[in-house]
Amino acid sequence: MRFQARGVALINPVEITSASVQRGDVIQIGGQACRVSDLFQLRGGAKRLRFESGELLTMHARTRLVALRTTRRW
């Protein structure tokens, strides 16, 4: 007999750019995990990320980072 949990959230590492970053993504910066709480579009395809802790990070159009993203399985 198999049991499948419903509503399970999985955490997957994904490569993100300024075009694909989302609220809720967790990015590790300087050994500290930071969750994105807000995004601001800038010129040239860049975005300014605001983290829950209040820090800001500017991602330029060609910046690539690895983030942890929660995906839900129903």
Backbone as JSON Lines, residues from 0, in Angstrom:
{"i":0,"aa":"M","n":[0.85,-1.17,0.0],"ca":[0.0,0.0,0.0],"c":[0.9,1.24,0.0]}
{"i":1,"aa":"R","n":[0.58,2.21,-0.85],"ca":[1.36,3.45,-0.95],"c":[0.59,4.6,-0.33]}
{"i":2,"aa":"F","n":[1.33,5.44,0.34],"ca":[0.73,6.63,0.94],"c":[1.37,7.85,0.3]}
{"i":3,"aa":"Q","n":[0.56,8.75,-0.21],"ca":[1.06,9.99,-0.76],"c":[0.47,11.16,0.03]}
{"i":4,"aa":"A","n":[1.34,11.96,0.56],"ca":[0.89,13.12,1.33],"c":[0.39,14.2,0.38]}
{"i":5,"aa":"R","n":[-0.7,14.8,0.73],"ca":[-1.22,15.9,-0.08],"c":[-0.78,17.22,0.51]}
{"i":6,"aa":"G","n":[-0.58,18.19,-0.35],"ca":[-0.18,19.51,0.11],"c":[1.26,19.58,0.57]}
{"i":7,"aa":"V","n":[2.11,18.7,0.06],"ca":[3.51,18.69,0.45],"c":[4.27,19.76,-0.32]}
{"i":8,"aa":"A","n":[5.07,20.53,0.38],"ca":[5.89,21.56,-0.26],"c":[7.3,21.02,-0.42]}
{"i":9,"aa":"L","n":[7.85,21.12,-1.62],"ca":[9.21,20.69,-1.9],"c":[10.08,21.92,-2.12]}
{"i":10,"aa":"I","n":[11.32,21.84,-1.68],"ca":[12.26,22.95,-1.87],"c":[13.28,22.5,-2.9]}
{"i":11,"aa":"N","n":[13.37,23.24,-4.01],"ca":[14.27,22.91,-5.1],"c":[15.24,24.05,-5.35]}
{"i":12,"aa":"P","n":[16.52,23.72,-5.59],"ca":[17.45,24.77,-6.02],"c":[17.22,25.09,-7.5]}
{"i":13,"aa":"V","n":[17.15,26.36,-7.83],"ca":[16.95,26.79,-9.22],"c":[17.91,27.94,-9.52]}
{"i":14,"aa":"E","n":[18.36,28.02,-10.77],"ca":[19.18,29.15,-11.19],"c":[18.23,30.27,-11.58]}
{"i":15,"aa":"I","n":[18.49,31.46,-11.05],"ca":[17.62,32.59,-11.33],"c":[18.42,33.73,-11.95]}
{"i":16,"aa":"T","n":[17.7,34.54,-12.69],"ca":[18.23,35.78,-13.25],"c":[17.3,36.9,-12.8]}
{"i":17,"aa":"S","n":[17.59,38.11,-13.21],"ca":[16.7,39.22,-12.84],"c":[15.31,39.04,-13.47]}
{"i":18,"aa":"A","n":[15.23,38.31,-14.56],"ca":[13.94,38.08,-15.22],"c":[13.12,36.99,-14.53]}
{"i":19,"aa":"S","n":[13.76,36.08,-13.81],"ca":[13.03,34.95,-13.24],"c":[12.93,34.95,-11.71]}
{"i":20,"aa":"V","n":[13.54,35.91,-11.04],"ca":[13.47,35.95,-9.58],"c":[12.04,36.22,-9.14]}
{"i":21,"aa":"Q","n":[11.64,35.61,-8.02],"ca":[10.27,35.75,-7.51],"c":[10.29,36.07,-6.02]}
{"i":22,"aa":"R","n":[9.2,36.66,-5.55],"ca":[9.05,36.85,-4.11],"c":[9.03,35.48,-3.46]}
{"i":23,"aa":"G","n":[9.68,35.37,-2.32],"ca":[9.73,34.1,-1.61],"c":[10.97,33.28,-1.91]}
{"i":24,"aa":"D","n":[11.72,33.6,-2.97],"ca":[12.96,32.89,-3.26],"c":[13.94,33.12,-2.11]}
{"i":25,"aa":"V","n":[14.71,32.1,-1.78],"ca":[15.72,32.2,-0.73],"c":[17.09,32.14,-1.39]}
{"i":26,"aa":"I","n":[17.87,33.21,-1.21],"ca":[19.19,33.33,-1.82],"c":[20.21,33.38,-0.69]}
{"i":27,"aa":"Q","n":[21.28,32.61,-0.82],"ca":[22.33,32.63,0.19],"c":[23.38,33.66,-0.2]}
{"i":28,"aa":"I","n":[23.59,34.62,0.69],"ca":[24.55,35.7,0.46],"c":[25.47,35.78,1.67]}
{"i":29,"aa":"G","n":[26.76,35.57,1.43],"ca":[27.72,35.63,2.52],"c":[27.47,34.62,3.61]}
{"i":30,"aa":"G","n":[26.94,33.47,3.25],"ca":[26.68,32.42,4.22],"c":[25.36,32.58,4.96]}
{"i":31,"aa":"Q","n":[24.59,33.61,4.64],"ca":[23.31,33.85,5.31],"c":[22.18,33.71,4.3]}
{"i":32,"aa":"A","n":[21.16,32.94,4.65],"ca":[20.0,32.77,3.78],"c":[19.09,33.98,3.89]}
{"i":33,"aa":"C","n":[18.74,34.57,2.74],"ca":[17.89,35.76,2.7],"c":[16.68,35.48,1.81]}
{"i":34,"aa":"R","n":[15.48,35.76,2.33],"ca":[14.24,35.53,1.57],"c":[13.8,36.85,0.93]}
{"i":35,"aa":"V","n":[13.5,36.8,-0.38],"ca":[13.07,37.98,-1.13],"c":[11.64,38.34,-0.71]}
{"i":36,"aa":"S","n":[11.46,39.58,-0.26],"ca":[10.13,40.03,0.14],"c":[9.5,40.98,-0.86]}
{"i":37,"aa":"D","n":[10.33,41.69,-1.65],"ca":[9.79,42.63,-2.63],"c":[10.8,42.83,-3.76]}
{"i":38,"aa":"L","n":[10.29,43.21,-4.93],"ca":[11.11,43.41,-6.13],"c":[10.79,44.78,-6.74]}
{"i":39,"aa":"F","n":[11.82,45.44,-7.26],"ca":[11.64,46.71,-7.94],"c":[12.34,46.64,-9.29]}
{"i":40,"aa":"Q","n":[11.62,46.93,-10.36],"ca":[12.19,46.92,-11.7],"c":[13.05,48.16,-11.91]}
{"i":41,"aa":"L","n":[14.26,47.97,-12.44],"ca":[15.17,49.07,-12.75],"c":[15.43,49.1,-14.25]}
{"i":42,"aa":"R","n":[16.13,50.14,-14.7],"ca":[16.45,50.25,-16.12],"c":[17.41,49.15,-16.55]}
{"i":43,"aa":"G","n":[17.34,48.8,-17.82],"ca":[18.28,47.85,-18.39],"c":[18.04,46.4,-17.99]}
{"i":44,"aa":"G","n":[16.85,46.08,-17.5],"ca":[16.53,44.71,-17.13],"c":[16.99,44.32,-15.74]}
{"i":45,"aa":"A","n":[17.51,45.27,-14.98],"ca":[17.96,44.97,-13.62],"c":[16.78,45.02,-12.65]}
{"i":46,"aa":"K","n":[16.95,44.37,-11.49],"ca":[15.94,44.42,-10.43],"c":[16.62,44.63,-9.1]}
{"i":47,"aa":"R","n":[15.96,45.38,-8.23],"ca":[16.44,45.56,-6.87],"c":[15.59,44.67,-5.98]}
{"i":48,"aa":"L","n":[16.25,43.79,-5.23],"ca":[15.56,42.87,-4.35],"c":[15.6,43.4,-2.92]}
{"i":49,"aa":"R","n":[14.48,43.35,-2.25],"ca":[14.43,43.69,-0.83],"c":[14.17,42.38,-0.09]}
{"i":50,"aa":"F","n":[15.01,42.13,0.91],"ca":[14.87,40.91,1.69],"c":[14.07,41.18,2.95]}
{"i":51,"aa":"E","n":[13.57,40.11,3.58],"ca":[12.77,40.25,4.8],"c":[13.53,40.96,5.91]}
{"i":52,"aa":"S","n":[14.86,40.83,5.89],"ca":[15.69,41.46,6.92],"c":[15.93,42.95,6.66]}
{"i":53,"aa":"G","n":[15.5,43.45,5.49],"ca":[15.63,44.86,5.17],"c":[16.77,45.2,4.22]}
{"i":54,"aa":"E","n":[17.69,44.25,3.99],"ca":[18.8,44.51,3.08],"c":[18.31,44.59,1.64]}
{"i":55,"aa":"L","n":[19.1,45.26,0.8],"ca":[18.79,45.39,-0.62],"c":[19.91,44.76,-1.44]}
{"i":56,"aa":"L","n":[19.56,44.2,-2.59],"ca":[20.54,43.64,-3.52],"c":[20.07,43.99,-4.92]}
{"i":57,"aa":"T","n":[20.97,44.51,-5.76],"ca":[20.64,44.81,-7.14],"c":[21.15,43.68,-8.03]}
{"i":58,"aa":"M","n":[20.25,43.07,-8.76],"ca":[20.61,42.04,-9.75],"c":[20.61,42.69,-11.12]}
{"i":59,"aa":"H","n":[21.74,42.68,-11.79],"ca":[21.81,43.21,-13.14],"c":[21.25,42.18,-14.11]}
{"i":60,"aa":"A","n":[21.05,42.58,-15.35],"ca":[20.4,41.72,-16.33],"c":[21.13,40.41,-16.55]}
{"i":61,"aa":"R","n":[22.45,40.39,-16.41],"ca":[23.21,39.16,-16.66],"c":[23.63,38.43,-15.39]}
{"i":62,"aa":"T","n":[23.17,38.87,-14.23],"ca":[23.5,38.2,-12.97],"c":[22.77,36.87,-12.89]}
{"i":63,"aa":"R","n":[23.5,35.83,-12.51],"ca":[22.89,34.51,-12.29],"c":[23.22,34.06,-10.87]}
{"i":64,"aa":"L","n":[22.18,33.64,-10.16],"ca":[22.33,33.17,-8.78],"c":[21.57,31.86,-8.63]}
{"i":65,"aa":"V","n":[21.89,31.1,-7.59],"ca":[21.12,29.91,-7.26],"c":[20.24,30.25,-6.07]}
{"i":66,"aa":"A","n":[18.96,29.93,-6.19],"ca":[18.0,30.2,-5.11],"c":[17.26,28.93,-4.77]}
{"i":67,"aa":"L","n":[16.73,28.88,-3.57],"ca":[15.84,27.8,-3.17],"c":[14.42,28.28,-3.36]}
{"i":68,"aa":"R","n":[13.65,27.48,-4.06],"ca":[12.27,27.86,-4.37],"c":[11.33,26.75,-3.9]}
{"i":69,"aa":"T","n":[10.26,27.14,-3.23],"ca":[9.28,26.18,-2.74],"c":[8.27,25.89,-3.84]}
{"i":70,"aa":"T","n":[8.09,24.61,-4.11],"ca":[7.04,24.18,-5.06],"c":[6.08,23.26,-4.32]}
{"i":71,"aa":"R","n":[4.84,23.4,-4.64],"ca":[3.82,22.59,-3.94],"c":[3.35,21.47,-4.85]}
{"i":72,"aa":"R","n":[3.15,20.33,-4.22],"ca":[2.59,19.17,-4.93],"c":[1.26,18.83,-4.3]}
{"i":73,"aa":"W","n":[0.27,18.69,-5.08],"ca":[-1.06,18.37,-4.55],"c":[-1.33,16.94,-4.74]}
